[in-house]
């Protein structure tokens, strides 16, 4: 059964319009490195913006999550995954949402009702218990003993601020044991397979909840997890989604998956994620910052584990695996075929660079050993080998053992965990409720990126194009195509032009039109192929016209004074400007 197709067919039959998957690198001034959930590209519409496709939507969204990258290698964790989702934007609410979920699971996927259980919102000091959802589940035959109530786990928020609401989660009993009469969500034999979020609030920066103008439904079901559940496998990598990739690694390595599970899982997962990141329209290349850093880390970790199972890393092993993945997914994501050569080049070049780095690491290891005053490699040196040269602790331990040395393994893991926590904190801080955020200052910065883009076209040349951007409440970052470092004169000219337009008090207007009309009108867009047939075009006076989801100020006079803080290289042929808005 093709669950992805069945899901879309079902919700289209319920009046939903299928929307295209957004790129893995968010469009429109992202505040997160990657799209991590199906709802993330839809935040402006959950906040009240009208969606060009209407009020009932469905899709399969490609997602990348990196906050637990080092845990990939077990039976459940994935860096790349697909999220099946359906949305109501001020249309239906709890009754229909629960009804559709139940019907799809029991009638289309044929899951026996006795294997299902749900959680609903228990209530807290601010919000009442969700009796309504409980009664709807009871009406569909879910026994009261199979309905658990929680407060923390049944309230879902996009981030620290933004749309949020109570939810009801659906669980499947994933075991051959006798099914308990009473549902305990802490019993790990029950696995969550679907979440229906009733987004009717907006969380403000002070933590307060404000009722949204419209009640929305946001649902999500992980394709990898539901596939494993239906196929009766406890190891996700044994499901049909991964079978082709695992088989290819067996052919290349001459080894069996069984007995080498961790290495196989990491290679399969990381190469797949690297394929989707490097084929993205954003043109991400391995680097030492942001998305490029993640891409580099994924490829290099895959190489390390390929070496562990004796794959000849100087062969074309990574291209063979990538080609297998592209062939499996290109039906659904055409950019994989379009950018296949780019993907192969990225993987090959990074492999060559990493081989050189490993050689340097081996030389560094020899230096460390030579200068040791004792028979132990301390935690700082062990972590340096890991963080700087890509040495897994296992390799350091192995090399040390050969020389009769010990390693402060406990100290290494303490530093490693601190590093993990720092990475998680940084990643979490990137996503605070929307593509560009919804605070007043973030809205100003988002508008300012449009002016900056227009100014660069005037000062540098008309062929300058946006390559990415990032907004926080402290600054804006803007990547653009350019083959040279900007001179001081060019930077000043850009600054002056942006401030001139701010001082002129230009109106910011929006208009919905067909994509074809937008293109003909001269509107600019980063990822034109990913936009729907009906788009929103924002114009700033006569100086800027772009396809965009918002948000924006009403007039440029609201922005303050624009100042460039730094201009630097981002990647080959791409420059980066960091700028701020100051009070006049």
C-alpha positions as CSV (number, residue, x, y, z in Angstrom):
1,X,0.0,0.0,0.0
2,X,1.3,3.5,-0.9
3,X,0.3,5.3,2.3
4,X,1.4,8.7,0.9
5,X,-0.9,8.5,-2.1
6,X,-3.8,7.0,-0.1
7,X,-3.6,9.9,2.4
8,X,-3.8,12.5,-0.3
9,X,-6.6,10.7,-2.1
10,X,-8.6,10.5,1.1
11,X,-8.4,14.1,2.1
12,X,-8.9,15.4,-1.4
13,X,-12.2,13.4,-1.3
14,X,-13.1,15.4,1.8
15,X,-12.7,18.7,0.0
16,X,-9.0,19.4,0.7
17,X,-6.7,20.8,-1.9
18,X,-3.2,19.3,-2.1
19,X,-0.5,21.9,-1.7
20,X,3.1,21.2,-2.9
21,X,5.8,20.3,-0.4
22,X,7.8,23.3,0.6
23,X,11.7,23.1,0.2
24,X,13.6,21.7,3.2
25,X,15.3,25.1,3.5
26,X,12.5,27.5,4.5
27,X,11.4,30.3,2.2
28,X,10.7,33.9,3.2
29,X,13.1,34.9,5.8
30,X,13.4,31.7,7.9
31,X,14.0,31.7,11.6
32,X,14.9,28.0,11.5
33,X,17.6,26.2,9.5
34,X,15.2,23.6,8.0
35,X,11.5,22.9,7.8
36,X,11.0,20.6,10.8
37,X,7.3,20.0,10.6
38,X,4.5,20.1,8.0
39,X,2.9,23.1,9.6
40,X,5.9,25.3,9.7
41,X,5.5,26.8,6.2
42,X,1.9,27.5,7.0
43,X,2.3,29.6,10.1
44,X,1.3,32.9,8.4
45,X,-2.0,31.2,7.3
46,X,-2.6,29.7,10.7
47,X,-2.2,33.3,12.0
48,X,-4.9,34.6,9.7
49,X,-3.4,35.2,6.2
50,X,-5.7,33.8,3.5
51,X,-4.2,30.8,1.7
52,X,-4.4,30.8,-2.1
53,X,-5.6,27.2,-2.1
54,X,-8.5,27.9,0.3
55,X,-9.4,26.7,3.8
56,X,-8.9,22.9,3.5
57,X,-5.4,21.8,2.7
58,X,-3.3,18.6,2.7
59,X,0.2,17.6,1.7
60,X,3.3,15.5,2.3
61,X,6.1,17.7,3.5
62,X,9.8,16.8,3.5
63,X,11.4,17.6,6.8
64,X,14.9,17.8,8.3
65,X,15.4,17.5,12.1
66,X,18.9,17.9,13.5
67,X,18.5,18.5,17.3
68,X,19.1,14.8,18.0
69,X,21.5,14.0,15.1
70,X,23.8,12.0,17.3
71,X,21.0,9.7,18.3
72,X,20.5,8.5,14.7
73,X,21.6,4.9,14.6
74,X,18.8,3.5,16.8
75,X,15.6,1.9,15.4
76,X,13.5,5.1,15.4
77,X,15.5,8.3,14.8
78,X,15.7,9.9,11.3
79,X,17.2,13.1,10.1
80,X,15.0,13.3,7.0
81,X,11.4,12.3,7.2
82,X,8.1,13.0,5.5
83,X,5.1,14.4,7.4
84,X,1.6,13.8,6.2
85,X,-0.6,16.7,7.1
86,X,-4.1,18.1,6.7
87,X,-5.3,21.6,7.8
88,X,-8.5,23.5,8.3
89,X,-8.0,27.3,8.2
90,X,-11.1,28.6,9.9
91,X,-13.2,25.8,8.3
92,X,-14.1,22.6,10.3
93,X,-12.8,22.0,13.8
94,X,-12.7,19.2,16.4
95,X,-15.7,17.1,15.2
96,X,-14.6,16.7,11.6
97,X,-10.9,16.5,12.4
98,X,-11.4,13.5,14.7
99,X,-13.9,11.9,12.3
100,X,-11.5,12.1,9.4
101,X,-8.6,10.8,11.4
102,X,-10.6,7.8,12.7
103,X,-12.0,7.0,9.3
104,X,-8.7,7.1,7.5
105,X,-7.0,4.9,10.1
106,X,-9.8,2.3,10.5
107,X,-11.4,2.3,7.0
108,X,-8.5,3.1,4.6
109,X,-5.5,1.6,6.6
110,X,-7.8,-1.0,8.2
111,X,-6.3,-0.6,11.7
112,X,-8.5,-2.5,14.2
113,X,-10.1,-0.2,16.7
114,X,-9.0,-2.3,19.6
115,X,-5.3,-1.3,18.8
116,X,-6.1,2.4,19.0
117,X,-6.1,4.7,22.0
118,X,-6.0,8.5,22.4
119,X,-5.0,11.3,24.7
120,X,-7.0,14.6,25.2
121,X,-6.3,17.8,27.1
122,X,-6.8,17.5,30.8
123,X,-7.2,21.2,31.6
124,X,-5.0,23.5,33.6
125,X,-5.2,26.8,35.5
126,X,-5.9,28.7,32.2
127,X,-7.8,26.3,30.0
128,X,-10.7,23.9,30.6
129,X,-10.7,20.2,30.1
130,X,-11.4,19.1,26.5
131,X,-14.6,17.3,27.1
132,X,-15.7,17.9,23.5
133,X,-12.9,15.8,22.0
134,X,-13.4,13.1,24.5
135,X,-17.1,12.8,23.6
136,X,-16.3,12.7,19.9
137,X,-13.9,9.8,20.4
138,X,-16.4,8.0,22.5
139,X,-19.0,8.4,19.8
140,X,-16.6,6.6,17.4
141,X,-16.3,3.6,19.7
142,X,-13.1,4.4,21.6
143,X,-13.6,3.1,25.1
144,X,-13.3,5.5,28.0
145,X,-10.5,3.3,29.4
146,X,-8.6,4.0,26.2
147,X,-8.7,7.8,26.6
148,X,-6.0,9.3,28.8
149,X,-5.8,12.9,29.8
150,X,-2.7,15.1,30.2
151,X,-2.1,18.8,30.4
152,X,1.5,19.3,29.3
153,X,1.6,16.6,26.6
154,X,-1.7,17.7,25.1
155,X,-0.9,21.4,24.4
156,X,1.1,22.0,21.3
157,X,2.9,25.2,20.3
158,X,4.9,26.1,17.2
159,X,7.5,27.8,19.4
160,X,7.9,30.2,22.2
161,X,5.5,32.5,20.4
162,X,2.9,32.0,17.7
163,X,-0.1,29.8,17.0
164,X,-0.9,27.0,19.5
165,X,-3.7,25.0,21.0
166,X,-4.8,21.9,22.8
167,X,-4.4,18.6,20.9
168,X,-5.5,15.0,20.8
169,X,-2.9,12.3,20.0
170,X,-3.7,8.9,18.5
171,X,-1.7,5.8,19.7
172,X,-1.3,2.3,18.2
173,X,-0.5,-0.8,20.3
174,X,2.7,-2.0,18.7
175,X,3.2,-5.4,20.3
176,X,2.1,-9.0,20.2
177,X,1.3,-8.9,23.9
178,X,-2.3,-8.9,25.0
179,X,-3.7,-5.4,24.6
180,X,-4.3,-3.8,28.0
181,X,-7.9,-2.8,28.8
182,X,-6.7,0.5,30.2
183,X,-4.4,2.8,28.1
184,X,-1.3,4.1,29.8
185,X,0.6,6.6,27.5
186,X,3.8,5.9,29.4
187,X,3.7,2.2,28.3
188,X,6.1,2.2,25.4
189,X,4.2,-0.6,23.7
190,X,1.8,2.2,22.7
191,X,3.3,4.4,19.9
192,X,1.9,7.8,18.9
193,X,1.0,7.8,15.2
194,X,-1.1,11.0,14.7
195,X,-1.5,14.4,16.4
196,X,-4.5,16.6,15.8
197,X,-3.8,20.2,17.1
198,X,-6.7,22.6,17.6
199,X,-5.0,25.9,17.0
200,X,-7.2,28.5,18.4
201,X,-4.7,30.6,20.4
202,X,-1.6,32.8,19.8
203,X,1.0,32.7,22.5
204,X,2.5,36.2,23.1
205,X,6.0,37.0,24.2
206,X,4.9,37.4,27.8
207,X,3.4,33.8,27.7
208,X,-0.2,34.9,27.6
209,X,-2.7,33.3,25.3
210,X,-4.9,35.3,22.9
211,X,-7.8,33.8,20.9
212,X,-7.1,33.8,17.2
213,X,-9.7,35.3,14.8
214,X,-10.4,31.8,13.4
215,X,-10.2,28.3,14.8
216,X,-7.7,26.1,12.9
217,X,-6.8,22.4,12.7
218,X,-3.2,21.3,12.2
219,X,-2.5,17.6,12.0
220,X,0.6,15.6,11.4
221,X,1.5,11.9,10.9
222,X,5.0,10.7,10.2
223,X,5.2,8.5,7.1
224,X,8.1,6.5,8.3
225,X,6.5,5.6,11.6
226,X,3.1,4.7,10.3
227,X,4.7,2.6,7.6
228,X,6.7,0.6,10.2
229,X,3.6,0.2,12.3
230,X,1.5,-1.2,9.5
231,X,4.3,-3.5,8.3
232,X,4.7,-4.9,11.8
233,X,8.4,-4.1,12.2
234,X,9.9,-2.6,15.4
235,X,13.0,-1.4,13.5
236,X,12.0,1.4,11.2
237,X,14.9,0.6,8.9
238,X,13.4,-2.8,8.2
239,X,10.3,-1.2,6.6
240,X,9.8,-0.8,2.9
241,X,10.8,2.8,3.0
242,X,14.4,1.9,3.8
243,X,14.6,-1.6,2.3
244,X,16.1,-0.5,-1.1
245,X,18.8,1.7,0.5
246,X,19.8,-0.9,3.0
247,X,20.0,-3.5,0.3
248,X,22.3,-1.2,-1.8
249,X,24.6,-0.7,1.2
250,X,24.8,-4.5,1.6
251,X,25.7,-4.9,-2.0
252,X,28.4,-2.2,-1.8
253,X,29.9,-3.4,1.5
254,X,29.5,-7.1,1.1
255,X,28.2,-7.2,4.7
256,X,24.8,-8.0,6.1
257,X,22.6,-5.3,7.8
258,X,22.2,-7.6,10.8
259,X,25.3,-7.3,13.0
260,X,26.1,-3.9,11.5
261,X,22.8,-2.1,12.2
262,X,24.1,1.1,13.6
263,X,26.5,1.8,10.8
264,X,23.9,0.9,8.1
265,X,21.3,3.1,9.7
266,X,23.6,6.1,9.9
267,X,24.8,5.7,6.3
268,X,21.3,5.3,4.9
269,X,19.8,8.2,7.0
270,X,22.7,10.7,6.5
271,X,23.1,10.1,2.7
272,X,19.3,10.5,2.3
273,X,19.2,13.7,4.3
274,X,22.3,15.0,2.3
275,X,20.5,14.2,-1.0
276,X,17.5,16.3,0.0
277,X,19.5,19.2,1.4
278,X,21.9,19.5,-1.5
279,X,19.1,19.2,-4.1
280,X,17.1,22.0,-2.5
281,X,16.5,25.1,-4.6
282,X,18.4,27.1,-1.9
283,X,21.7,25.7,-3.3
284,X,23.2,24.7,0.0
285,X,26.8,23.6,-0.1
286,X,28.9,22.1,2.7
287,X,30.4,24.8,4.9
288,X,31.1,25.6,8.5
289,X,27.9,27.6,9.2
290,X,24.2,27.0,9.4
291,X,22.7,24.6,6.8
292,X,26.0,24.0,5.2
293,X,27.5,22.9,8.5
294,X,24.7,20.3,9.0
295,X,25.2,19.1,5.4
296,X,29.0,18.7,6.0
297,X,28.4,16.9,9.3
298,X,26.0,14.5,7.7
299,X,28.2,13.5,4.9
300,X,31.3,13.2,7.0
301,X,29.5,11.1,9.6
302,X,28.3,8.8,6.8
303,X,31.9,8.4,5.6
304,X,33.2,7.6,9.0
305,X,30.7,4.7,9.4
306,X,31.3,3.6,5.8
307,X,35.0,3.1,6.8
308,X,33.9,1.1,9.9
309,X,32.2,-1.5,7.7
310,X,35.2,-1.6,5.3
311,X,33.6,0.2,2.4
312,X,36.3,1.5,0.0
313,X,35.6,5.2,0.5
314,X,37.6,6.1,-2.6
315,X,35.1,4.2,-4.7
316,X,31.8,5.8,-5.9
317,X,29.8,4.2,-3.0
318,X,28.1,7.4,-1.9
319,X,26.9,8.1,-5.5
320,X,25.5,4.6,-5.8
321,X,23.5,5.1,-2.6
322,X,22.4,8.6,-3.6
323,X,21.3,7.4,-7.0
324,X,19.2,4.7,-5.4
325,X,17.5,7.2,-3.2
326,X,16.8,9.7,-6.0
327,X,15.2,7.0,-8.1
328,X,12.9,6.0,-5.2
329,X,11.7,9.6,-4.5
330,X,11.9,11.5,-7.8
331,X,8.2,10.7,-8.6
332,X,7.3,12.9,-5.6
333,X,10.1,15.4,-5.6
334,X,11.1,16.5,-9.1
335,X,14.0,18.6,-7.9
336,X,15.9,15.4,-7.1
337,X,16.1,14.6,-10.9
338,X,16.7,18.2,-11.8
339,X,19.6,18.6,-9.4
340,X,21.0,15.1,-9.5
341,X,24.4,16.2,-10.9
342,X,24.6,18.8,-8.2
343,X,24.0,16.2,-5.5
344,X,26.7,13.9,-6.8
345,X,29.2,16.7,-7.0
346,X,28.5,17.8,-3.5
347,X,28.9,14.3,-2.1
348,X,32.1,13.6,-4.1
349,X,33.8,16.9,-3.2
350,X,33.0,16.7,0.5
351,X,34.3,13.1,0.5
352,X,37.6,14.2,-0.9
353,X,37.9,17.1,1.6
354,X,37.1,14.9,4.5
355,X,39.7,12.3,3.5
356,X,42.3,15.0,3.7
357,X,40.9,16.1,7.1
358,X,41.2,12.5,8.4
359,X,44.8,12.5,7.3
360,X,45.4,15.7,9.2
361,X,43.6,14.2,12.2
362,X,45.9,11.2,12.1
363,X,48.9,13.5,12.1
364,X,47.4,15.5,15.0
365,X,46.8,12.2,16.9
366,X,50.5,11.4,16.5
367,X,51.5,14.9,17.8
368,X,49.2,14.4,20.8
369,X,50.8,11.0,21.6
370,X,54.3,12.4,21.2
371,X,53.7,15.3,23.6
372,X,51.8,13.3,26.3
373,X,53.3,13.5,29.8
374,X,51.2,10.6,31.0
375,X,49.6,7.5,29.6
376,X,46.1,9.1,29.1
377,X,44.6,11.2,26.4
378,X,42.6,13.8,28.4
379,X,39.0,14.8,27.6
380,X,40.0,18.1,25.9
381,X,42.3,16.4,23.5
382,X,39.8,13.6,22.8
383,X,37.1,16.1,22.1
384,X,39.4,18.2,19.9
385,X,40.0,15.1,17.7
386,X,36.2,14.6,17.5
387,X,35.1,18.2,17.0
388,X,37.9,19.5,14.7
389,X,39.0,16.4,12.8
390,X,35.9,14.3,12.8
391,X,37.4,11.4,14.9
392,X,34.7,9.3,16.5
393,X,35.6,8.4,20.1
394,X,35.7,4.8,19.0
395,X,38.6,5.6,16.6
396,X,40.5,7.5,19.3
397,X,40.1,4.6,21.7
398,X,41.2,2.1,19.1
399,X,44.4,4.0,18.2
400,X,45.2,4.7,21.9
401,X,44.8,1.0,22.7
402,X,47.3,0.1,20.0
403,X,49.9,2.4,21.7
404,X,49.1,1.2,25.3
405,X,47.3,4.4,26.2
406,X,44.0,5.1,27.9
407,X,41.4,7.8,27.1
408,X,39.3,9.9,29.5
409,X,36.2,8.5,27.9
410,X,33.9,9.7,30.8
411,X,35.3,13.3,30.5
412,X,34.9,13.1,26.7
413,X,31.2,12.2,27.0
414,X,30.6,15.0,29.5
415,X,32.0,17.5,27.0
416,X,30.1,15.8,24.2
417,X,26.8,16.1,26.1
418,X,27.4,19.8,26.8
419,X,28.1,20.2,23.1
420,X,24.8,18.4,22.3
421,X,22.9,20.6,24.7
422,X,24.4,23.7,23.2
423,X,23.4,22.6,19.7
424,X,19.8,21.8,20.9
425,X,19.5,25.2,22.5
426,X,20.8,26.9,19.4
427,X,18.4,25.0,17.1
428,X,15.4,25.6,19.4
429,X,16.1,29.3,19.5
430,X,15.9,29.5,15.7
431,X,12.2,28.7,15.5
432,X,10.0,31.1,17.5
433,X,6.7,30.9,15.8
434,X,7.0,31.3,12.1
435,X,8.9,31.7,9.0
436,X,9.9,35.2,9.8
437,X,8.5,35.5,13.2
438,X,5.5,37.7,14.1
439,X,6.9,40.2,16.5
440,X,7.0,43.9,15.5
441,X,10.8,44.0,15.1
442,X,10.9,40.8,13.0
443,X,8.2,42.2,10.8
444,X,10.3,45.3,10.2
445,X,13.4,43.3,9.4
446,X,11.4,41.1,6.9
447,X,10.3,44.3,5.1
448,X,13.8,45.6,5.2
449,X,15.1,42.5,3.3
450,X,12.9,43.5,0.4
451,X,14.4,47.0,0.3
452,X,18.0,45.6,0.6
453,X,17.3,43.2,-2.3
454,X,16.1,46.1,-4.4
455,X,19.1,48.3,-3.5
456,X,21.6,45.6,-4.3
457,X,20.1,45.3,-7.8
458,X,20.6,49.1,-8.3
459,X,24.1,49.4,-6.8
460,X,25.7,46.1,-7.9
461,X,23.6,44.9,-11.0
462,X,20.1,43.8,-11.8
463,X,21.1,40.1,-11.9
464,X,21.7,40.0,-8.1
465,X,19.2,37.5,-6.6
466,X,18.4,36.5,-3.0
467,X,19.8,33.2,-2.0
468,X,18.5,33.0,1.6
469,X,17.9,35.0,4.7
470,X,17.4,34.7,8.4
471,X,15.6,37.0,10.8
472,X,15.9,37.4,14.6
473,X,14.7,40.1,16.8
474,X,18.2,41.5,16.9
475,X,19.3,41.5,13.3
476,X,18.7,40.5,9.7
477,X,20.9,38.3,7.6
478,X,20.7,38.3,3.8
479,X,22.5,36.1,1.3
480,X,22.7,37.2,-2.3
481,X,24.4,36.2,-5.6
482,X,27.5,38.2,-6.2
483,X,31.0,37.4,-7.5
484,X,33.0,39.9,-5.5
485,X,33.4,41.4,-2.1
486,X,31.5,44.7,-1.8
487,X,33.7,47.8,-1.6
488,X,33.1,50.3,1.2
489,X,31.6,52.6,-1.5
490,X,29.2,50.0,-2.6
491,X,28.1,49.2,1.0
492,X,27.5,52.9,1.7
493,X,25.6,53.3,-1.6
494,X,23.3,50.4,-0.6
495,X,22.8,51.7,2.9
496,X,22.0,55.2,1.6
497,X,19.5,53.9,-0.9
498,X,17.6,51.8,1.6
499,X,17.4,54.7,4.0
500,X,16.3,57.0,1.2
501,X,13.4,54.7,0.5
502,X,12.6,54.5,4.2
503,X,12.6,58.3,4.5
504,X,10.2,58.5,1.5
505,X,7.5,56.7,3.5
506,X,6.7,54.2,0.7
507,X,3.4,52.3,1.0
508,X,3.6,48.5,1.4
509,X,0.8,46.8,-0.5
510,X,-0.2,43.2,-1.2
511,X,-2.2,41.7,-4.0
512,X,-3.3,38.1,-4.8
513,X,-2.9,37.0,-8.4
514,X,-2.0,33.9,-10.5
515,X,1.6,32.9,-10.5
516,X,1.8,33.6,-14.3
517,X,0.5,37.1,-13.7
518,X,3.0,37.7,-11.0
519,X,5.9,36.6,-13.2
520,X,4.7,38.8,-16.0
521,X,4.4,41.7,-13.7
522,X,8.1,41.4,-12.8
523,X,7.7,40.1,-9.3
524,X,10.8,38.3,-7.9
525,X,10.8,35.0,-6.1
526,X,13.5,32.7,-4.7
527,X,11.7,29.4,-5.4
528,X,9.1,30.1,-8.1
529,X,8.6,26.4,-8.9
530,X,7.3,25.7,-5.4
531,X,4.7,28.4,-5.3
532,X,1.0,27.6,-5.8
533,X,-1.1,28.8,-8.8
534,X,-2.4,31.7,-6.8
535,X,0.2,33.8,-5.0
536,X,0.6,36.9,-2.8
537,X,2.7,39.7,-4.2
538,X,4.0,42.5,-1.9
539,X,5.0,45.8,-3.5
540,X,6.9,48.6,-1.8
541,X,6.2,51.7,-3.8
542,X,7.8,51.3,-7.2
543,X,11.1,50.0,-5.9
544,X,10.3,46.4,-5.0
545,X,7.8,43.6,-6.0
546,X,8.2,40.1,-4.6
547,X,6.2,36.9,-4.1
548,X,6.1,36.5,-0.4
549,X,3.9,35.2,2.5
550,X,4.6,38.2,4.8
551,X,4.5,39.7,7.4
552,X,5.3,43.3,6.5
553,X,4.8,46.8,7.9
554,X,2.3,49.1,6.2
555,X,4.8,51.9,5.3
556,X,8.6,52.0,5.1
557,X,8.6,55.0,7.5
558,X,8.0,52.5,10.3
559,X,11.4,50.9,9.9
560,X,13.9,53.3,11.5
561,X,17.5,53.6,10.2
562,X,19.1,50.8,8.2
563,X,22.8,50.0,9.0
564,X,25.0,47.3,7.5
565,X,27.1,45.7,10.2
566,X,29.0,43.1,8.2
567,X,29.5,41.9,4.6
568,X,31.2,38.5,4.1
569,X,31.4,35.4,1.9
570,X,28.7,32.8,2.4
571,X,29.7,30.2,-0.2
572,X,31.1,30.2,-3.8
573,X,29.4,33.0,-5.7
574,X,27.2,34.0,-2.7
575,X,27.8,37.0,-0.3
576,X,26.2,37.7,3.0
577,X,25.1,40.9,4.6
578,X,24.2,41.3,8.3
579,X,22.3,44.4,9.1
580,X,20.3,46.1,11.9
581,X,17.5,48.7,12.2
582,X,18.2,51.5,14.6
583,X,15.9,54.1,16.0
584,X,16.3,57.5,14.2
